[in-house]
Amino acid sequence: MLKRLRIYYFYAALPFVLLLLGAAFYHNAILKTLVENPHPQINYVIFFITLLGGILILMTVHRLLKEAARLDDFTSAIQSGEGPAQLQDRAQAYDGDIAYVLRMMATSSGRGIAHQEQVAIDAELNSAGRRLTNRNALPQFLTSLLVGLGLLGTFIGLLATLDDIASLISSFATVNLAVDSPVEVFRDMVARMRAPMRSMGIAFSASLFGLLGSIILGFMMVAVRRCSQEVLSLLGSEVAQHIEQALARVATSQQAQGNDVVVRGTEPVVVDSVGGLIGTGGGHIAGMDPAELKFRREIATEEIRVLRRIEERLSESSRLQDRALQAELDNFSKQRSEMMRAMADHNESVSQFRGELQRVGRQLGTILSLMERGNADMLTQLNDHFSELIQTTARQGTDLARMSDMMTRMTDDSMELRTNITEMMDRFSPAEQRALMEGLLEEVNKQSGGLNRR
């Protein structure tokens, strides 16, 4: 029995081991996500709850196998022929959820049991099943909690995204392309877009880690539920076998008492082979042969014993079938309620996630439309700026050409003036030239002095 149940160690540990191996294989990507995440606390909480849930599920499987080991030890003791006192001492040493059932079986061993004892054993068996099922409450809650934490991280990331988008949109009002460089403005806009992208990374990373942890713990919980059902099924079979043996002992004692009544009664009832009444007291019996009377009495005794055994077996079979059917109905209702609850949680999570995705899509569409309008305005301003720059450059080229022409004319005029001055100076004697130069210098000094006085 234990060899068959130990396989659940493998079934429960396999998803957890695969999760740890995947985390070790992709640890660089996980670390990069955490480093680039400005608020990684929600991811740390998801990691902690996933590890805690996996450890609790493995501990639950270990406790279930310990319960199965106690049941196997008690069954082996019964098969080895231990007496009621030894079984009671052994059952008193047990602890756990099924220990009370084993103690009641040990107390009623070796004798017949009344109907009240059967009801008490059945009630305790149901209580043991509820106790084993209640152990799964915390791991099941942690499985649902991971989905909720993923959605919480999504909301936090989306709120941060909205804040960053508001900052990005408000920064467009401070842009002045007449003064600022268009390249610097575009570079600043790209830099500001990184904050919304990081915030969306918070949302999607939290949802991814939360859903992955919930899936892993869900697979582990399947193994736990199967193991719990196996233990309860084995315990129910042992209880049914114990009750059957006790009822058989009761039937045997009643048959022995019935034989004594038929043989020793003063007015026995004799039944023929088809169950018809022959007579009571004197009358028919007085006229029968003693050998025939003895033979008929033996037939009646045997038929009564067979009928009683058939009736007891039918009633016990009916009780066992009712108990098994009720257990199956309870198990089916529990599984149905768990499945409906899981489906409701899943549908709610999917609807919330779909709504968040639609909201994120609408927000991204708004961002893209704003970016397109901003890019269109920026391109228009850039075209205007470049057109003005080209026109200014053209005007400056025209002005430069005019200045070049003026400088050329001035150079020609200065050359002509120099030539005229040289020719004029050649006409005068050296003394006249000196006198003329002194006159010019005095005139220049007078003009300079007048300017200084002004």
C-alpha positions in Angstrom: 0.0 0.0 0.0 2.7 2.5 0.9 4.7 1.7 -2.2 1.7 2.7 -4.3 1.2 6.0 -2.3 4.9 7.0 -2.4 4.5 7.8 -6.1 2.7 11.0 -4.9 6.0 12.3 -3.7 7.1 12.4 -7.3 3.8 13.8 -8.6 3.8 16.6 -6.1 7.5 17.5 -6.3 7.9 17.3 -10.1 6.2 20.7 -10.9 8.1 22.4 -8.0 11.4 21.0 -9.1 10.7 22.0 -12.7 9.9 25.6 -11.5 13.2 25.7 -9.6 15.2 24.4 -12.6 13.5 26.9 -14.9 14.3 29.7 -12.4 17.9 28.6 -12.3 18.1 28.4 -16.1 16.6 31.8 -16.7 18.0 33.5 -13.6 19.8 36.2 -15.8 16.5 37.2 -17.4 14.7 37.2 -14.0 17.5 39.3 -12.4 17.3 41.7 -15.3 13.6 42.1 -14.9 14.0 42.8 -11.2 16.8 45.2 -11.7 15.0 47.2 -14.3 11.8 47.2 -12.3 11.5 50.4 -10.1 9.1 48.6 -7.7 10.1 44.9 -7.5 8.5 44.4 -4.1 5.4 42.8 -5.5 7.5 40.3 -7.4 9.5 39.4 -4.3 6.2 38.7 -2.5 5.0 36.4 -5.3 8.3 34.5 -5.2 8.0 34.1 -1.4 4.4 32.9 -1.6 5.2 30.4 -4.4 8.1 28.9 -2.4 6.0 28.8 0.8 3.0 27.1 -1.0 5.3 24.5 -2.6 6.9 23.7 0.8 3.5 23.5 2.5 2.1 21.1 -0.2 5.2 18.8 0.1 4.7 18.8 3.9 1.0 17.9 3.4 1.9 15.0 1.2 4.4 13.8 3.9 1.7 14.0 6.6 -0.7 12.0 4.4 1.8 9.3 3.9 2.5 9.2 7.6 -1.3 8.6 8.1 -1.2 5.9 5.5 1.8 4.3 7.4 -0.2 4.2 10.6 -3.1 2.6 8.8 -0.8 0.0 7.2 0.8 -0.8 10.6 -2.7 -1.2 12.2 -3.9 -3.4 9.4 -0.7 -5.6 9.6 -1.3 -6.0 13.4 -4.9 -7.2 12.8 -3.7 -9.6 10.1 -1.0 -11.0 12.4 -3.6 -11.9 15.0 -3.1 -9.4 17.8 -5.7 -9.3 20.5 -8.0 -6.5 21.3 -5.8 -5.3 24.2 -2.7 -5.1 22.1 -4.6 -3.3 19.3 -5.9 -0.8 21.7 -2.4 -0.1 23.1 -1.1 0.3 19.5 -4.0 2.6 18.5 -3.5 4.8 21.7 0.1 5.4 20.6 -1.0 6.8 17.2 -1.6 10.5 16.6 -3.0 12.2 13.6 -6.3 12.7 11.8 -7.3 9.0 11.5 -6.1 8.0 15.0 -9.6 8.3 16.5 -11.0 5.9 13.8 -8.3 3.4 14.5 -8.9 3.6 18.3 -12.7 3.0 17.8 -11.9 0.0 15.6 -9.5 -1.4 18.2 -12.1 -1.0 20.9 -14.7 -2.9 19.0 -12.4 -5.6 17.7 -13.0 -9.3 18.7 -16.7 -8.9 19.4 -19.9 -7.8 17.7 -20.9 -4.2 17.4 -24.2 -2.5 17.8 -25.9 -0.2 15.4 -25.0 2.9 17.5 -21.3 1.9 17.3 -21.6 1.6 13.5 -23.1 5.1 13.3 -20.3 6.5 15.6 -17.6 4.9 13.5 -19.2 6.3 10.3 -19.4 9.8 11.8 -15.8 9.7 12.9 -14.8 8.4 9.5 -16.5 11.5 7.9 -14.8 13.7 10.5 -11.4 12.3 9.6 -12.1 12.9 5.9 -13.0 16.6 6.7 -9.8 17.0 8.7 -7.7 15.6 5.9 -9.5 17.9 3.4 -9.1 21.0 5.6 -5.4 20.6 5.5 -5.5 21.7 1.9 -7.2 25.0 2.7 -4.0 27.1 3.1 -2.2 25.8 0.0 -5.5 26.3 -2.0 -5.7 29.9 -0.7 -2.1 30.6 -1.6 -2.8 29.3 -5.1 -5.7 31.8 -5.5 -3.7 34.5 -3.8 -0.9 34.4 -6.4 -3.5 35.3 -9.1 -4.7 38.2 -7.0 -1.1 39.4 -6.4 -0.5 39.2 -10.2 -3.5 41.4 -10.8 -2.4 43.8 -8.0 1.0 44.2 -9.7 -0.8 44.8 -13.0 -2.9 47.6 -11.4 0.2 49.1 -9.7 2.1 49.1 -13.0 -0.8 50.6 -14.9 -1.2 53.4 -12.3 2.5 54.2 -12.6 2.1 54.1 -16.4 -0.7 56.6 -16.3 1.4 58.9 -14.1 4.4 58.7 -16.5 2.1 59.3 -19.5 0.7 62.4 -17.8 4.3 63.7 -17.3 5.1 62.9 -20.9 2.1 64.8 -22.2 2.6 67.8 -20.0 6.2 68.0 -21.2 4.9 68.8 -24.7 3.6 72.1 -23.5 7.1 73.3 -22.6 8.6 72.6 -26.1 9.6 75.7 -28.1 11.0 74.7 -31.5 11.8 78.3 -32.3 14.5 78.2 -29.5 15.1 74.5 -28.8 16.9 72.2 -31.2 14.5 69.7 -32.8 17.0 66.9 -32.4 17.3 67.6 -28.6 13.5 67.8 -28.3 13.1 64.4 -30.0 15.8 62.9 -27.9 14.2 64.2 -24.7 10.8 62.7 -25.8 12.4 59.3 -26.4 14.0 59.5 -23.0 10.7 60.3 -21.3 9.1 57.3 -23.0 11.3 54.9 -21.1 9.4 55.5 -17.8 6.0 54.3 -19.1 7.6 51.3 -20.7 9.2 50.4 -17.3 5.9 50.8 -15.6 4.2 48.5 -18.1 7.1 46.1 -17.4 6.0 46.1 -13.7 2.4 45.2 -14.7 3.2 42.3 -17.1 6.1 40.8 -15.0 3.9 40.6 -11.9 1.0 39.0 -13.9 3.4 36.5 -15.5 5.1 35.5 -12.2 1.7 35.3 -10.4 0.0 33.1 -13.0 3.0 30.8 -13.4 3.2 30.3 -9.6 -0.6 29.6 -9.5 -0.3 27.0 -12.3 2.6 25.2 -10.5 0.8 25.1 -7.2 -2.4 24.0 -8.9 -0.6 21.0 -10.4 0.8 20.1 -7.0 -2.6 20.4 -5.4 -3.9 17.8 -7.9 -1.4 15.3 -6.5 -2.4 16.2 -2.9 -6.1 15.7 -3.5 -5.5 12.4 -5.2 -3.3 11.2 -2.3 -5.9 12.3 0.3 -8.6 10.4 -1.6 -6.5 7.3 -1.7 -5.9 7.4 2.0 -9.6 8.0 2.7 -10.5 5.2 0.4 -8.2 2.7 2.1 -9.4 3.8 5.5 -13.0 3.3 4.4 -12.3 -0.1 3.1 -10.7 -1.1 6.4 -13.6 0.2 8.4 -16.1 -1.6 6.1 -14.2 -4.9 6.5 -14.1 -4.4 10.3 -17.9 -3.8 10.4 -18.5 -6.9 8.2 -16.4 -9.1 10.4 -18.2 -7.8 13.5 -21.6 -8.4 11.9 -20.6 -11.9 10.9 -19.7 -12.6 14.6 -23.1 -11.3 15.7 -24.9 -13.4 13.1 -23.0 -16.5 14.2 -24.0 -16.0 17.9 -27.6 -15.4 16.9 -27.7 -18.6 14.8 -26.3 -20.5 17.8 -29.0 -19.1 20.0 -31.7 -19.9 17.4 -30.6 -23.5 17.3 -31.0 -23.8 21.0 -34.5 -22.4 20.9 -35.6 -24.8 18.2 -34.1 -27.9 19.8 -35.1 -27.1 23.4 -38.4 -25.1 22.9 -41.6 -26.5 24.3 -43.7 -25.7 21.3 -41.4 -25.4 18.2 -42.5 -24.3 14.8 -41.8 -26.7 12.0 -41.5 -25.3 8.4 -41.6 -27.5 5.3 -39.3 -27.2 2.4 -41.3 -24.5 0.7 -41.7 -22.4 3.9 -45.3 -23.5 4.8 -46.4 -23.9 8.4 -47.1 -27.5 9.5 -48.2 -27.1 13.1 -47.4 -26.0 16.6 -47.6 -28.0 19.9 -49.5 -31.3 19.5 -51.8 -32.3 16.7 -49.6 -33.0 13.6 -46.4 -33.4 15.6 -47.9 -36.1 17.8 -48.7 -38.3 14.8 -45.3 -38.0 13.2 -42.5 -40.5 13.3 -39.6 -39.3 15.6 -37.0 -39.6 12.9 -39.2 -37.6 10.5 -39.8 -35.0 13.2 -36.1 -34.7 13.8 -35.4 -34.3 10.1 -38.0 -31.6 9.7 -36.6 -29.8 12.8 -33.1 -29.8 11.2 -34.5 -28.5 7.9 -36.4 -25.7 9.7 -33.3 -24.8 11.7 -31.1 -24.7 8.6 -33.6 -22.7 6.6 -34.0 -20.2 9.5 -30.3 -19.8 9.8 -29.9 -19.3 6.0 -32.7 -16.8 5.9 -31.2 -14.8 8.8 -27.8 -14.8 7.2 -29.3 -13.7 3.9 -31.3 -10.9 5.6 -28.2 -9.7 7.5 -26.0 -9.8 4.5 -28.5 -7.9 2.4 -29.0 -5.3 5.1 -25.3 -4.9 5.6 -24.7 -4.8 1.8 -27.4 -2.1 1.6 -25.7 -0.1 4.3 -22.3 -0.4 2.7 -23.7 0.6 -0.6 -25.5 3.5 0.9 -22.4 4.6 2.7 -20.2 4.2 -0.4 -22.7 6.1 -2.5 -23.0 8.8 0.1 -19.2 9.1 0.2 -19.0 9.2 -3.6 -21.8 11.9 -3.7 -19.9 13.9 -1.0 -16.7 13.5 -2.9 -18.3 14.5 -6.2 -20.1 17.5 -4.6 -16.8 18.6 -3.1 -14.9 18.2 -6.4 -17.7 19.9 -8.2 -17.7 22.9 -5.8 -13.9 23.1 -6.0 -14.0 22.9 -9.8 -16.8 25.5 -10.0 -14.9 27.8 -7.6 -11.7 27.3 -9.5 -13.5 28.0 -12.8 -15.2 31.1 -11.3 -11.8 32.4 -10.1 -10.3 31.6 -13.4 -13.1 33.3 -15.4 -12.9 36.3 -13.1 -9.1 36.5 -13.5 -9.4 36.1 -17.3 -12.1 38.8 -17.5 -10.1 41.1 -15.3 -6.9 40.5 -17.3 -8.8 40.9 -20.6 -10.3 44.2 -19.3 -6.8 45.4 -18.2 -5.4 44.4 -21.6 -8.2 46.4 -23.3 -7.5 49.3 -21.1 -3.8 49.1 -21.8 -4.6 48.9 -25.5 -6.7 52.0 -25.3 -4.0 53.8 -23.4 -1.4 52.7 -25.9 -3.7 53.9 -28.7 -4.0 57.3 -27.0 -0.2 57.5 -26.5 0.4 56.6 -30.1 -2.2 59.1 -31.4 -0.6 61.8 -29.1 2.8 60.8 -30.4 1.6 61.0 -34.0 0.1 64.4 -33.5 3.3 65.5 -31.7 5.4 64.1 -34.5 3.2 65.8 -37.1 3.4 69.2 -35.2 7.1 68.7 -34.8 7.7 67.9 -38.5 5.6 71.0 -39.5 7.6 73.2 -37.2 10.8 71.6 -38.5 9.8 72.2 -42.1 8.9 75.8 -41.3 12.2 76.3 -39.4 14.2 74.7 -42.3 12.2 76.9 -44.8 13.0 80.0 -42.9 16.6 78.9 -42.5 16.9 78.3 -46.3 15.3 81.7 -47.0 17.6 83.4 -44.5 20.6 81.6 -46.1 19.5 82.7 -49.5 19.1 86.3 -48.4 22.5 86.2 -46.7 24.0 84.9 -50.0 22.4 87.7 -51.9 23.7 90.2 -49.3 27.2 88.6 -49.5 27.1 88.9 -53.3 26.2 92.6 -53.1 28.9 93.2 -50.5 31.4 91.5 -52.7 30.3 93.8 -55.6 30.6 96.8 -53.4 34.0 95.8 -52.2 35.1 95.2 -55.8 33.9 98.7 -56.8 35.6 100.2 -53.7 38.8 98.5 -54.6 38.6 99.8 -58.1 37.8 103.3 -56.8 40.7 103.1 -54.4 43.1 102.0 -57.1 41.9 104.7 -59.4 42.3 107.3 -56.6 45.7 106.1 -55.9 46.7 106.4 -59.5 45.3 109.9 -59.6 47.1 110.9 -56.4 50.4 109.4 -57.8 50.0 111.3 -61.1 49.1 114.5 -59.1 52.2 114.2 -56.9 54.4 113.7 -59.9 53.4 117.1 -61.1 54.6 118.9 -58.0 58.2 119.5 -56.8 59.4 117.9 -53.6 59.1 121.1 -51.6 55.5 121.6 -52.9 54.7 118.0 -52.0 56.0 118.5 -48.4 54.0 121.7 -48.1 50.9 120.0 -49.4 51.3 117.1 -47.0 51.8 119.4 -44.0 48.7 121.2 -45.0 46.7 118.1 -45.2 48.0 116.9 -41.8 47.1 120.3 -40.2 43.6 119.9 -41.7 43.3 116.4 -40.3 44.5 117.5 -36.9 42.0 120.3 -36.8 39.1 118.0 -37.7 40.3 115.5 -35.0 40.4 118.3 -32.4 36.9 119.4 -33.3 35.6 115.9 -32.9 37.3 115.5 -29.5 35.7 118.7 -28.3 32.3 117.5 -29.4 
